C-alpha cells in the first residue's frame, strides 16, 4: 500500500514539474529568458513561489531540466545509432527519428534559436553542440568524401531549417514537416550512394 501511495505522489510531483516546465518555456518564448521571473512563472501556474521552489530553485534549473527532458531522445538515438551498421536504412531511420524529436521539442528549439546568448551563457549550447556531434558521428561515414559528409550533416540542418525558417510558409504543418523530411532523406541517400561508389 505504501509503495502505491509513494508512486502516486511521484506522479503528482512529476505532473507539477511538467506544468512548471511548460509554463516556463511558454513565458521564456513570449518575453525572453532574462525578462521572466520565478514570480511570473508561479503566478501563471497559480501557485505560490514556495511551491515552485519545492521543484526548482532558479530559472536556470527549470531551463536545464527542460533541455535535459526534451533532448533525451537525441541521446537515446545516438546510443541506438552507435550499435547499428552504417547502412542507408540506418541513416534514414536516424533522420526520421531526429525529425520526430525536433517536432516533439519544438518550443525548446524555438527558444534556443531566439535566445542564443542565454543558451551559450548557461552552457546548454555546449551540451547541445556535443549532442549534434554525436548525431554526426552516427550519420556520417568517416571514409566518405567531403561532399558526402557535408550532405549528411546538411540533412540534419535541413530539419532545423524547416522548423525555424518555414514557419511562415503557407502549407499544412504536417505537409511542411514531411517535405522537409523528404529533402533530408534525399541528402542522406545521395551521400550514401556517393560513398558506395567510392
MISE-674500 format. One line per field, with one value per residue (C-alpha): x, y, z. Coordinates in Angstrom, 3 decimals, always signed. Layout:
REM MISE-674500
east: X	... $
north: Y	... $
up: Z	... $
This chain:
REM MISE-674500
east: +0.000	+2.793	+4.512	+1.360	+0.982	+4.642	+4.165	+1.067	+2.945	+5.795	+3.344	+1.726	+5.150	+6.087	+2.937	+3.613	+7.199	+5.941	+3.435	+6.197	+8.395	+5.554	+4.622	+8.260	+9.162	+5.985	+6.948	+10.596	+9.415	+6.910	+9.093	+12.609	+14.505	+16.066	+12.749	+10.900	+10.912	+10.151	+7.299	+5.713	+6.035	+4.373	+1.576	+0.884	+0.693	-1.467	+0.855	+2.958	+6.609	+7.327	+5.501	+7.624	+10.807	+9.882	+10.628	+13.102	+15.223	+16.144	+15.077	+18.282	+17.286	+13.959	+15.592	+18.262	+15.567	+13.504	+16.588	+17.504	+13.977	+13.276	+16.657	+16.830	+15.501	+18.626	+20.843	+18.700	+19.030	+22.813	+23.067	+20.874	+22.795	+26.168	+25.004	+23.795	+25.664	+26.361	+23.655	+21.332	+18.387	+20.109	+20.852	+17.280	+15.963	+18.254	+16.908	+13.295	+13.684	+15.509	+12.675	+10.207	+12.429	+12.558	+8.782	+8.302	+10.686	+9.709	+9.165	+12.640	+14.348	+12.489	+13.594	+17.210	+17.076	+15.654	+17.816	+21.234	+23.194	+21.352	+21.835	+25.599	+25.829	+24.008	+26.154	+23.097	+24.604	+27.763	+25.729	+23.596	+26.733	+28.019	+24.718	+24.931	+28.459	+27.158	+24.478	+27.066	+29.226	+26.418	+25.232	+28.458	+30.708	+34.214	+35.652	+33.129	+34.450	+33.958	+30.949	+29.068	+29.980	+28.596	+25.416	+24.829	+25.385	+23.211	+20.394	+20.368	+20.368	+17.683	+15.423	+16.442	+15.881	+12.445	+11.484	+12.724	+12.575	+9.468	+7.030	+5.546	+5.216	+1.569	+1.114	-0.248	+2.297	+2.411	+2.864	+5.777	+7.367	+7.042	+8.513	+11.487	+11.967	+11.878	+14.657	+16.749	+16.218	+17.335	+20.538	+21.479	+20.555	+22.801	+25.606	+25.271	+25.189	+28.272	+30.094	+29.028	+30.550	+33.868 $
north: +0.000	+2.422	+1.772	+2.696	+5.941	+6.820	+6.178	+8.382	+11.197	+10.870	+11.039	+14.165	+15.712	+14.732	+16.366	+19.587	+19.577	+19.155	+22.001	+24.262	+23.405	+24.010	+27.380	+28.456	+27.695	+29.486	+32.594	+32.396	+32.315	+35.159	+37.646	+36.215	+34.303	+37.366	+39.203	+36.247	+35.901	+32.937	+35.019	+35.315	+31.580	+30.919	+33.426	+31.873	+28.464	+29.907	+28.518	+30.165	+30.895	+28.437	+25.687	+26.476	+26.370	+22.859	+21.730	+24.327	+26.911	+29.005	+29.753	+28.103	+24.857	+24.953	+25.590	+22.921	+20.396	+21.270	+20.836	+17.516	+16.103	+17.263	+16.275	+12.845	+11.276	+12.608	+10.751	+7.638	+7.955	+8.333	+5.275	+3.274	+4.522	+3.517	-0.107	-0.096	-0.742	+2.304	+1.318	+3.610	+2.237	+3.143	+6.685	+7.153	+5.905	+8.323	+11.228	+10.083	+9.747	+13.048	+14.742	+13.345	+14.504	+18.042	+18.099	+16.920	+19.540	+22.434	+25.007	+24.337	+24.597	+27.836	+29.184	+28.181	+29.865	+33.124	+33.222	+32.186	+34.401	+32.912	+29.395	+29.976	+31.603	+28.735	+26.082	+24.421	+25.391	+23.407	+20.351	+20.708	+21.007	+17.743	+16.045	+17.337	+15.935	+12.593	+12.596	+13.489	+10.547	+8.026	+9.598	+10.319	+7.615	+8.741	+7.287	+9.164	+12.023	+15.547	+16.337	+13.296	+14.112	+17.626	+16.141	+14.057	+16.990	+19.158	+16.620	+17.282	+21.034	+20.822	+19.545	+22.535	+24.974	+23.504	+24.159	+27.756	+29.237	+27.696	+28.684	+31.472	+29.257	+28.751	+24.996	+22.426	+21.964	+18.188	+18.617	+21.025	+18.580	+15.764	+17.898	+18.857	+15.216	+14.162	+16.652	+15.448	+11.821	+12.719	+14.210	+11.113	+8.875	+10.884	+10.808	+7.062	+6.406	+8.599	+6.644	+3.327	+4.329	+5.369 $
up: +0.000	+0.948	-2.381	-4.306	-2.355	-2.990	-6.720	-6.776	-5.016	-7.519	-10.441	-8.999	-8.473	-11.999	-13.366	-11.433	-12.640	-16.219	-15.788	-14.460	-17.446	-19.936	-18.440	-18.102	-21.726	-22.818	-20.811	-21.911	-25.532	-25.045	-23.200	-23.172	-20.520	-18.882	-18.528	-16.976	-13.199	-10.977	-9.532	-13.005	-13.555	-10.185	-10.957	-14.375	-12.675	-9.888	-7.203	-4.506	-5.089	-2.246	-4.168	-7.209	-5.078	-3.988	-7.548	-8.843	-7.028	-10.093	-13.661	-14.807	-13.058	-14.896	-18.271	-17.772	-16.788	-19.886	-22.041	-20.417	-20.732	-24.285	-25.684	-24.016	-27.249	-29.017	-26.543	-26.976	-30.758	-30.557	-28.328	-30.740	-33.802	-32.384	-32.315	-35.938	-39.189	-41.429	-43.931	-45.864	-43.866	-40.585	-41.787	-42.977	-39.640	-37.783	-39.847	-39.393	-35.617	-35.355	-37.246	-34.694	-31.817	-33.212	-33.636	-30.039	-28.665	-30.954	-28.146	-26.734	-30.120	-30.909	-27.524	-28.246	-31.661	-30.274	-27.108	-28.360	-25.942	-22.945	-24.287	-24.605	-21.191	-19.455	-21.168	-22.684	-26.026	-25.337	-24.358	-27.493	-29.625	-28.098	-28.979	-32.554	-32.794	-31.508	-34.209	-36.838	-35.761	-36.253	-39.522	-41.395	-42.813	-41.811	-45.027	-47.232	-49.336	-48.029	-50.243	-48.941	-45.340	-45.886	-47.379	-44.231	-41.905	-44.171	-43.790	-40.021	-40.507	-43.186	-40.402	-38.236	-41.086	-41.733	-38.141	-37.988	-41.448	-42.989	-40.232	-42.388	-45.461	-46.412	-46.026	-43.629	-40.788	-41.285	-45.045	-44.386	-41.943	-44.489	-47.290	-45.116	-44.101	-47.779	-48.617	-45.653	-46.739	-50.278	-48.888	-46.853	-49.802	-52.162	-49.582	-49.106	-52.867	-53.302	-50.578	-52.119	-55.499	-53.936 $
